[in-house]
């Protein structure tokens, strides 16, 4: 993600007087966490919900005049589980992909009303 931001969000391309190449484009954030959902709550270890960690990305999208469609997050998909819980990770990955597609289709449907 960092590389993409560095390469794409440049003055004169994505923002600034002549930077309008991303204006009106839609962005949907898709992410996974190694920790469970309870970790990302006001009372959890992180003391913040996952959406709060995306505020900087929302600011970047606003700078480029993009439309933020929100995010899809799947919790509890740790790289350390790759050998012991491979089936669970695969199931969560498949569910995550379906939710991403559903979010995009839902947005498209609301735009075609």
mmCIF file of the C-alpha atoms, coordinates in Angstrom:
data_MODEL
# 
_entry.id   MODEL 
# 
loop_
_atom_site.group_PDB 
_atom_site.id 
_atom_site.type_symbol 
_atom_site.label_atom_id 
_atom_site.label_alt_id 
_atom_site.label_comp_id 
_atom_site.label_asym_id 
_atom_site.label_entity_id 
_atom_site.label_seq_id 
_atom_site.pdbx_PDB_ins_code 
_atom_site.Cartn_x 
_atom_site.Cartn_y 
_atom_site.Cartn_z 
_atom_site.occupancy 
_atom_site.B_iso_or_equiv 
_atom_site.pdbx_formal_charge 
_atom_site.auth_seq_id 
_atom_site.auth_comp_id 
_atom_site.auth_asym_id 
_atom_site.auth_atom_id 
_atom_site.pdbx_PDB_model_num 
ATOM 1   C CA . UNK A 1 1   ? 0.000   0.000   0.000   1.00 0.00 ? 1   UNK A CA 1 
ATOM 2   C CA . UNK A 1 2   ? 2.795   2.419   0.884   1.00 0.00 ? 2   UNK A CA 1 
ATOM 3   C CA . UNK A 1 3   ? 4.459   1.991   -2.520  1.00 0.00 ? 3   UNK A CA 1 
ATOM 4   C CA . UNK A 1 4   ? 1.156   2.536   -4.308  1.00 0.00 ? 4   UNK A CA 1 
ATOM 5   C CA . UNK A 1 5   ? 0.553   5.759   -2.368  1.00 0.00 ? 5   UNK A CA 1 
ATOM 6   C CA . UNK A 1 6   ? 4.084   6.964   -3.110  1.00 0.00 ? 6   UNK A CA 1 
ATOM 7   C CA . UNK A 1 7   ? 3.786   6.183   -6.835  1.00 0.00 ? 7   UNK A CA 1 
ATOM 8   C CA . UNK A 1 8   ? 0.227   7.367   -7.438  1.00 0.00 ? 8   UNK A CA 1 
ATOM 9   C CA . UNK A 1 9   ? -0.416  10.218  -5.040  1.00 0.00 ? 9   UNK A CA 1 
ATOM 10  C CA . UNK A 1 10  ? 1.892   12.778  -6.569  1.00 0.00 ? 10  UNK A CA 1 
ATOM 11  C CA . UNK A 1 11  ? 1.307   16.481  -7.002  1.00 0.00 ? 11  UNK A CA 1 
ATOM 12  C CA . UNK A 1 12  ? 0.152   17.203  -10.520 1.00 0.00 ? 12  UNK A CA 1 
ATOM 13  C CA . UNK A 1 13  ? -1.231  13.693  -11.012 1.00 0.00 ? 13  UNK A CA 1 
ATOM 14  C CA . UNK A 1 14  ? -3.629  12.950  -8.152  1.00 0.00 ? 14  UNK A CA 1 
ATOM 15  C CA . UNK A 1 15  ? -3.894  16.400  -6.601  1.00 0.00 ? 15  UNK A CA 1 
ATOM 16  C CA . UNK A 1 16  ? -2.809  20.002  -7.007  1.00 0.00 ? 16  UNK A CA 1 
ATOM 17  C CA . UNK A 1 17  ? -3.771  22.533  -9.677  1.00 0.00 ? 17  UNK A CA 1 
ATOM 18  C CA . UNK A 1 18  ? -3.565  20.014  -12.521 1.00 0.00 ? 18  UNK A CA 1 
ATOM 19  C CA . UNK A 1 19  ? -3.838  16.783  -10.532 1.00 0.00 ? 19  UNK A CA 1 
ATOM 20  C CA . UNK A 1 20  ? -7.233  15.348  -11.261 1.00 0.00 ? 20  UNK A CA 1 
ATOM 21  C CA . UNK A 1 21  ? -6.494  11.882  -12.643 1.00 0.00 ? 21  UNK A CA 1 
ATOM 22  C CA . UNK A 1 22  ? -8.227  10.164  -9.714  1.00 0.00 ? 22  UNK A CA 1 
ATOM 23  C CA . UNK A 1 23  ? -11.079 12.644  -9.331  1.00 0.00 ? 23  UNK A CA 1 
ATOM 24  C CA . UNK A 1 24  ? -14.372 10.810  -9.064  1.00 0.00 ? 24  UNK A CA 1 
ATOM 25  C CA . UNK A 1 25  ? -12.761 7.354   -8.937  1.00 0.00 ? 25  UNK A CA 1 
ATOM 26  C CA . UNK A 1 26  ? -14.075 4.963   -6.338  1.00 0.00 ? 26  UNK A CA 1 
ATOM 27  C CA . UNK A 1 27  ? -11.923 3.285   -3.715  1.00 0.00 ? 27  UNK A CA 1 
ATOM 28  C CA . UNK A 1 28  ? -12.821 0.365   -1.461  1.00 0.00 ? 28  UNK A CA 1 
ATOM 29  C CA . UNK A 1 29  ? -10.328 -0.697  1.182   1.00 0.00 ? 29  UNK A CA 1 
ATOM 30  C CA . UNK A 1 30  ? -9.916  -4.445  1.603   1.00 0.00 ? 30  UNK A CA 1 
ATOM 31  C CA . UNK A 1 31  ? -7.893  -5.623  4.572   1.00 0.00 ? 31  UNK A CA 1 
ATOM 32  C CA . UNK A 1 32  ? -7.239  -8.501  6.925   1.00 0.00 ? 32  UNK A CA 1 
ATOM 33  C CA . UNK A 1 33  ? -5.827  -8.593  10.423  1.00 0.00 ? 33  UNK A CA 1 
ATOM 34  C CA . UNK A 1 34  ? -3.967  -11.271 12.285  1.00 0.00 ? 34  UNK A CA 1 
ATOM 35  C CA . UNK A 1 35  ? -5.769  -10.429 15.515  1.00 0.00 ? 35  UNK A CA 1 
ATOM 36  C CA . UNK A 1 36  ? -9.429  -11.040 16.212  1.00 0.00 ? 36  UNK A CA 1 
ATOM 37  C CA . UNK A 1 37  ? -12.142 -8.412  15.935  1.00 0.00 ? 37  UNK A CA 1 
ATOM 38  C CA . UNK A 1 38  ? -12.255 -7.926  19.715  1.00 0.00 ? 38  UNK A CA 1 
ATOM 39  C CA . UNK A 1 39  ? -8.699  -6.551  19.545  1.00 0.00 ? 39  UNK A CA 1 
ATOM 40  C CA . UNK A 1 40  ? -9.983  -3.669  17.408  1.00 0.00 ? 40  UNK A CA 1 
ATOM 41  C CA . UNK A 1 41  ? -12.608 -2.268  19.728  1.00 0.00 ? 41  UNK A CA 1 
ATOM 42  C CA . UNK A 1 42  ? -12.774 0.596   22.221  1.00 0.00 ? 42  UNK A CA 1 
ATOM 43  C CA . UNK A 1 43  ? -12.251 -1.917  25.037  1.00 0.00 ? 43  UNK A CA 1 
ATOM 44  C CA . UNK A 1 44  ? -9.803  -4.126  23.161  1.00 0.00 ? 44  UNK A CA 1 
ATOM 45  C CA . UNK A 1 45  ? -6.035  -4.106  23.072  1.00 0.00 ? 45  UNK A CA 1 
ATOM 46  C CA . UNK A 1 46  ? -5.832  -1.492  20.291  1.00 0.00 ? 46  UNK A CA 1 
ATOM 47  C CA . UNK A 1 47  ? -8.447  0.808   21.941  1.00 0.00 ? 47  UNK A CA 1 
ATOM 48  C CA . UNK A 1 48  ? -9.774  1.750   18.493  1.00 0.00 ? 48  UNK A CA 1 
ATOM 49  C CA . UNK A 1 49  ? -12.048 0.183   15.917  1.00 0.00 ? 49  UNK A CA 1 
ATOM 50  C CA . UNK A 1 50  ? -10.439 -0.864  12.631  1.00 0.00 ? 50  UNK A CA 1 
ATOM 51  C CA . UNK A 1 51  ? -12.099 1.954   10.684  1.00 0.00 ? 51  UNK A CA 1 
ATOM 52  C CA . UNK A 1 52  ? -10.260 4.508   12.784  1.00 0.00 ? 52  UNK A CA 1 
ATOM 53  C CA . UNK A 1 53  ? -6.948  3.210   11.468  1.00 0.00 ? 53  UNK A CA 1 
ATOM 54  C CA . UNK A 1 54  ? -8.137  4.053   7.951   1.00 0.00 ? 54  UNK A CA 1 
ATOM 55  C CA . UNK A 1 55  ? -8.596  7.790   8.592   1.00 0.00 ? 55  UNK A CA 1 
ATOM 56  C CA . UNK A 1 56  ? -5.275  8.633   6.900   1.00 0.00 ? 56  UNK A CA 1 
ATOM 57  C CA . UNK A 1 57  ? -6.311  6.686   3.792   1.00 0.00 ? 57  UNK A CA 1 
ATOM 58  C CA . UNK A 1 58  ? -9.653  8.482   3.778   1.00 0.00 ? 58  UNK A CA 1 
ATOM 59  C CA . UNK A 1 59  ? -7.764  11.792  3.920   1.00 0.00 ? 59  UNK A CA 1 
ATOM 60  C CA . UNK A 1 60  ? -5.615  10.743  0.946   1.00 0.00 ? 60  UNK A CA 1 
ATOM 61  C CA . UNK A 1 61  ? -8.745  9.737   -0.988  1.00 0.00 ? 61  UNK A CA 1 
ATOM 62  C CA . UNK A 1 62  ? -10.319 13.106  -0.179  1.00 0.00 ? 62  UNK A CA 1 
ATOM 63  C CA . UNK A 1 63  ? -7.177  14.918  -1.314  1.00 0.00 ? 63  UNK A CA 1 
ATOM 64  C CA . UNK A 1 64  ? -7.476  13.199  -4.694  1.00 0.00 ? 64  UNK A CA 1 
ATOM 65  C CA . UNK A 1 65  ? -11.253 13.859  -4.798  1.00 0.00 ? 65  UNK A CA 1 
ATOM 66  C CA . UNK A 1 66  ? -11.990 10.138  -4.786  1.00 0.00 ? 66  UNK A CA 1 
ATOM 67  C CA . UNK A 1 67  ? -15.170 8.548   -3.486  1.00 0.00 ? 67  UNK A CA 1 
ATOM 68  C CA . UNK A 1 68  ? -14.446 6.326   -0.485  1.00 0.00 ? 68  UNK A CA 1 
ATOM 69  C CA . UNK A 1 69  ? -16.764 3.304   -0.511  1.00 0.00 ? 69  UNK A CA 1 
ATOM 70  C CA . UNK A 1 70  ? -15.628 2.183   2.926   1.00 0.00 ? 70  UNK A CA 1 
ATOM 71  C CA . UNK A 1 71  ? -13.865 -1.026  3.794   1.00 0.00 ? 71  UNK A CA 1 
ATOM 72  C CA . UNK A 1 72  ? -14.199 -4.763  4.072   1.00 0.00 ? 72  UNK A CA 1 
ATOM 73  C CA . UNK A 1 73  ? -12.216 -6.350  6.884   1.00 0.00 ? 73  UNK A CA 1 
ATOM 74  C CA . UNK A 1 74  ? -11.645 -9.955  7.874   1.00 0.00 ? 74  UNK A CA 1 
ATOM 75  C CA . UNK A 1 75  ? -10.213 -10.514 11.327  1.00 0.00 ? 75  UNK A CA 1 
ATOM 76  C CA . UNK A 1 76  ? -8.135  -13.369 12.682  1.00 0.00 ? 76  UNK A CA 1 
ATOM 77  C CA . UNK A 1 77  ? -6.184  -14.308 9.565   1.00 0.00 ? 77  UNK A CA 1 
ATOM 78  C CA . UNK A 1 78  ? -2.657  -14.581 10.851  1.00 0.00 ? 78  UNK A CA 1 
ATOM 79  C CA . UNK A 1 79  ? 0.303   -15.643 8.750   1.00 0.00 ? 79  UNK A CA 1 
ATOM 80  C CA . UNK A 1 80  ? 1.329   -17.833 11.677  1.00 0.00 ? 80  UNK A CA 1 
ATOM 81  C CA . UNK A 1 81  ? -1.833  -19.916 11.101  1.00 0.00 ? 81  UNK A CA 1 
ATOM 82  C CA . UNK A 1 82  ? -0.757  -20.921 7.588   1.00 0.00 ? 82  UNK A CA 1 
ATOM 83  C CA . UNK A 1 83  ? 0.192   -24.467 8.501   1.00 0.00 ? 83  UNK A CA 1 
ATOM 84  C CA . UNK A 1 84  ? -2.056  -25.273 11.465  1.00 0.00 ? 84  UNK A CA 1 
ATOM 85  C CA . UNK A 1 85  ? -5.303  -23.699 10.231  1.00 0.00 ? 85  UNK A CA 1 
ATOM 86  C CA . UNK A 1 86  ? -4.922  -23.665 6.466   1.00 0.00 ? 86  UNK A CA 1 
ATOM 87  C CA . UNK A 1 87  ? -8.560  -24.651 5.834   1.00 0.00 ? 87  UNK A CA 1 
ATOM 88  C CA . UNK A 1 88  ? -9.847  -21.907 8.131   1.00 0.00 ? 88  UNK A CA 1 
ATOM 89  C CA . UNK A 1 89  ? -7.695  -19.304 6.400   1.00 0.00 ? 89  UNK A CA 1 
ATOM 90  C CA . UNK A 1 90  ? -8.921  -20.482 2.993   1.00 0.00 ? 90  UNK A CA 1 
ATOM 91  C CA . UNK A 1 91  ? -12.542 -20.296 4.152   1.00 0.00 ? 91  UNK A CA 1 
ATOM 92  C CA . UNK A 1 92  ? -12.032 -16.782 5.537   1.00 0.00 ? 92  UNK A CA 1 
ATOM 93  C CA . UNK A 1 93  ? -10.266 -15.689 2.346   1.00 0.00 ? 93  UNK A CA 1 
ATOM 94  C CA . UNK A 1 94  ? -13.156 -16.964 0.216   1.00 0.00 ? 94  UNK A CA 1 
ATOM 95  C CA . UNK A 1 95  ? -15.712 -15.233 2.449   1.00 0.00 ? 95  UNK A CA 1 
ATOM 96  C CA . UNK A 1 96  ? -13.678 -12.033 2.329   1.00 0.00 ? 96  UNK A CA 1 
ATOM 97  C CA . UNK A 1 97  ? -13.586 -12.081 -1.480  1.00 0.00 ? 97  UNK A CA 1 
ATOM 98  C CA . UNK A 1 98  ? -17.363 -12.588 -1.586  1.00 0.00 ? 98  UNK A CA 1 
ATOM 99  C CA . UNK A 1 99  ? -17.870 -9.633  0.751   1.00 0.00 ? 99  UNK A CA 1 
ATOM 100 C CA . UNK A 1 100 ? -15.661 -7.416  -1.415  1.00 0.00 ? 100 UNK A CA 1 
ATOM 101 C CA . UNK A 1 101 ? -17.640 -8.361  -4.531  1.00 0.00 ? 101 UNK A CA 1 
ATOM 102 C CA . UNK A 1 102 ? -20.908 -7.852  -2.634  1.00 0.00 ? 102 UNK A CA 1 
ATOM 103 C CA . UNK A 1 103 ? -19.816 -4.377  -1.495  1.00 0.00 ? 103 UNK A CA 1 
ATOM 104 C CA . UNK A 1 104 ? -18.895 -3.389  -5.046  1.00 0.00 ? 104 UNK A CA 1 
ATOM 105 C CA . UNK A 1 105 ? -22.136 -4.767  -6.484  1.00 0.00 ? 105 UNK A CA 1 
ATOM 106 C CA . UNK A 1 106 ? -24.147 -3.041  -3.773  1.00 0.00 ? 106 UNK A CA 1 
ATOM 107 C CA . UNK A 1 107 ? -22.546 0.273   -4.680  1.00 0.00 ? 107 UNK A CA 1 
ATOM 108 C CA . UNK A 1 108 ? -23.215 -0.301  -8.383  1.00 0.00 ? 108 UNK A CA 1 
ATOM 109 C CA . UNK A 1 109 ? -26.867 -1.087  -7.673  1.00 0.00 ? 109 UNK A CA 1 
ATOM 110 C CA . UNK A 1 110 ? -27.357 2.122   -5.694  1.00 0.00 ? 110 UNK A CA 1 
ATOM 111 C CA . UNK A 1 111 ? -25.820 4.118   -8.549  1.00 0.00 ? 111 UNK A CA 1 
ATOM 112 C CA . UNK A 1 112 ? -28.133 2.628   -11.152 1.00 0.00 ? 112 UNK A CA 1 
ATOM 113 C CA . UNK A 1 113 ? -31.364 3.548   -9.332  1.00 0.00 ? 113 UNK A CA 1 
# 
